[in-house]
Amino acid sequence: MRRSQALYVEVLIRADVETVWALTQDPDLHPRWDLRFSRIEPTGSDSAGRSRFRYERALPLHVIRGEGVSLGEKTRDDGIRTSALAFSTDDRLSPLRSGRGYWRYVPTAEGVRFITGYDYQPGWGRVADLVMRPAILWMTAWSFDRLRIWAERGEEPNRWPLLSVVWFWHSGRPRASRCRTVPPRDGAMADAPQTLQKVSVS
């Protein structure tokens, strides 16, 4: 993966790590706040703790389908939790073909720093990805802020549909600008957990 192209999003969620973990790791709850998914269906796990799943992203006239594998880690001595992910689709209409990334949950005195770094192979070619990559970064950041609102205020994601982007009279609506999207100097994948090397779709 090209480090310079990898996407990075970080948000501070003023909630406990168990709440953030539950909202992000439950396959029924995850698609409710994340624009990148419409449905996630677990398909099994192995002795190493890797979980396989199928995912969908519903579009107006088409449903993108793919598969993935994830591996969570929640017993580190430093209290940080991580989740590694690999995904793939052969759908030619998907702007993301295959990719890998991670979530990092960092407990602090103020709450949880929830971080992702991920990269992917463009499905529509390099030129189209010059437009799509910033759009996907925005989708991720907007989704992270919608998750933050759910964890902090208990407002379920369906209260904030995508149309709420233009609800300017609602100061508390989700906004991508509340998230950090500039990666650390070492790159978005610098803090990827070692478990990322243990997940692949094959």
C-alpha positions in Angstrom: 0.0 0.0 0.0 1.2 3.6 -0.7 1.7 5.2 2.6 1.3 8.7 1.2 -2.2 7.8 -0.1 -3.5 6.1 3.0 -6.5 7.8 4.6 -6.4 8.9 8.3 -9.2 10.0 10.5 -9.2 10.7 14.3 -11.9 11.9 16.6 -12.1 12.3 20.4 -15.2 10.6 21.8 -16.1 11.6 25.4 -17.3 8.2 26.4 -15.8 5.0 27.9 -13.9 2.6 25.7 -16.5 -0.2 26.3 -19.2 1.9 24.7 -17.1 2.8 21.7 -16.0 -0.8 21.3 -19.6 -2.0 21.3 -20.8 0.5 18.8 -18.0 -0.2 16.4 -17.6 -4.0 16.8 -21.2 -5.1 16.7 -22.0 -6.0 13.1 -25.6 -4.8 13.6 -24.6 -1.5 15.0 -21.7 -0.6 12.8 -23.6 0.0 9.6 -26.0 2.3 11.4 -23.4 5.0 11.8 -20.9 4.2 9.0 -21.8 5.6 5.5 -19.4 3.1 3.9 -21.7 0.1 4.8 -25.3 -0.7 4.6 -25.2 -4.2 6.0 -22.5 -6.5 7.6 -23.2 -10.2 8.0 -20.8 -12.4 10.0 -19.9 -15.6 8.3 -17.7 -17.4 10.9 -14.5 -17.2 12.8 -11.3 -19.3 13.2 -9.1 -20.5 16.1 -6.9 -17.4 15.8 -9.9 -15.1 16.5 -10.3 -13.8 13.0 -13.9 -13.0 12.1 -15.1 -13.2 8.5 -18.0 -11.3 7.1 -19.9 -10.2 4.0 -20.7 -6.5 3.5 -23.1 -4.5 1.4 -23.2 -0.8 0.3 -26.6 0.0 -1.2 -26.7 2.6 -4.0 -29.8 4.0 -5.6 -29.7 1.4 -8.5 -27.1 -1.1 -7.3 -25.8 -3.0 -4.3 -22.1 -3.4 -3.9 -21.2 -6.7 -2.2 -17.9 -7.8 -0.8 -16.2 -9.8 1.9 -13.7 -9.2 4.7 -11.9 -10.4 7.7 -11.2 -8.6 11.0 -9.2 -9.3 14.1 -9.8 -7.5 17.3 -7.3 -7.0 20.2 -8.6 -5.7 23.6 -6.2 -7.1 26.2 -3.0 -5.0 25.7 -1.1 -4.0 28.8 -1.3 -0.3 27.8 -5.1 -0.3 27.7 -5.2 0.5 23.9 -7.5 -1.7 21.8 -7.1 -2.3 18.1 -9.0 -3.9 15.3 -7.4 -4.9 12.0 -9.4 -5.4 8.8 -9.0 -6.6 5.2 -11.7 -6.4 2.6 -12.2 -7.1 -1.1 -14.9 -7.0 -3.8 -14.9 -7.9 -7.5 -17.8 -5.5 -8.2 -16.7 -3.3 -11.0 -19.0 -0.5 -9.8 -17.2 -0.2 -6.4 -14.8 2.7 -6.1 -12.9 0.5 -3.5 -11.7 -2.8 -4.9 -9.6 -4.3 -2.0 -7.9 -2.7 1.0 -6.6 -3.0 4.5 -6.7 -0.9 7.6 -7.1 -0.6 11.3 -9.0 1.0 14.2 -7.2 2.2 17.3 -9.0 2.9 20.6 -6.8 5.0 22.9 -8.2 5.7 26.4 -7.4 9.2 27.7 -8.5 11.3 30.6 -11.0 13.1 28.3 -12.4 10.0 26.6 -11.3 7.8 23.7 -9.2 8.8 20.8 -10.8 6.7 18.0 -8.4 6.5 15.0 -8.4 4.8 11.7 -5.8 4.4 9.0 -6.5 2.5 5.8 -5.7 2.2 2.1 -7.3 0.5 -0.9 -6.9 -0.3 -4.5 -9.1 2.0 -6.6 -11.9 0.3 -8.4 -12.3 3.1 -11.0 -8.7 3.8 -11.9 -6.1 6.2 -10.7 -7.6 9.3 -12.3 -11.1 8.8 -10.9 -9.6 8.1 -7.5 -8.2 11.7 -7.4 -11.9 12.7 -6.9 -13.1 9.6 -5.0 -10.4 9.4 -2.4 -11.2 12.9 -0.9 -14.9 11.9 -1.0 -14.2 8.7 0.8 -12.1 10.5 3.4 -15.0 12.9 4.0 -17.5 10.0 4.3 -15.2 8.4 6.9 -14.8 11.6 9.0 -18.5 12.4 8.8 -19.3 8.9 10.0 -16.9 9.1 12.8 -18.6 12.3 14.1 -22.0 10.7 13.8 -20.6 7.8 15.9 -19.2 10.4 18.4 -22.7 11.9 18.8 -24.3 8.5 19.4 -21.7 7.5 22.0 -21.7 10.9 23.8 -25.3 12.0 23.6 -27.2 8.8 22.9 -28.7 10.2 19.7 -29.1 7.3 17.3 -27.6 7.7 13.8 -31.0 7.6 12.0 -31.6 11.0 13.6 -28.8 12.3 11.4 -29.3 11.1 7.8 -26.9 12.2 5.1 -29.3 15.0 4.3 -28.5 16.6 7.7 -25.2 17.8 6.1 -27.3 20.8 4.9 -29.2 21.3 8.1 -27.2 24.4 8.9 -29.7 25.4 11.6 -28.6 22.4 13.7 -25.3 23.2 15.3 -25.1 19.8 16.8 -25.3 17.9 13.5 -22.4 15.6 12.5 -19.6 17.4 10.7 -16.5 15.9 9.2 -14.6 19.0 10.1 -14.6 18.0 13.8 -12.2 15.1 12.9 -8.5 15.3 12.3 -7.7 14.0 8.8 -4.1 15.0 8.5 -2.0 11.9 9.3 1.0 11.9 11.6 4.4 12.7 10.1 5.2 9.0 9.8 2.0 8.4 7.8 -1.5 7.1 8.4 -0.4 3.5 8.6 2.5 4.1 11.0 0.5 3.0 14.1 -1.1 0.0 12.4 -1.1 -3.0 14.8 0.9 -6.1 14.1 -2.4 -8.0 13.8 -2.9 -6.2 10.4 -0.3 -8.7 9.0 -2.6 -11.6 10.1 -5.7 -10.6 8.1 -6.3 -11.2 4.5 -9.2 -12.1 2.2 -8.4 -15.2 0.3 
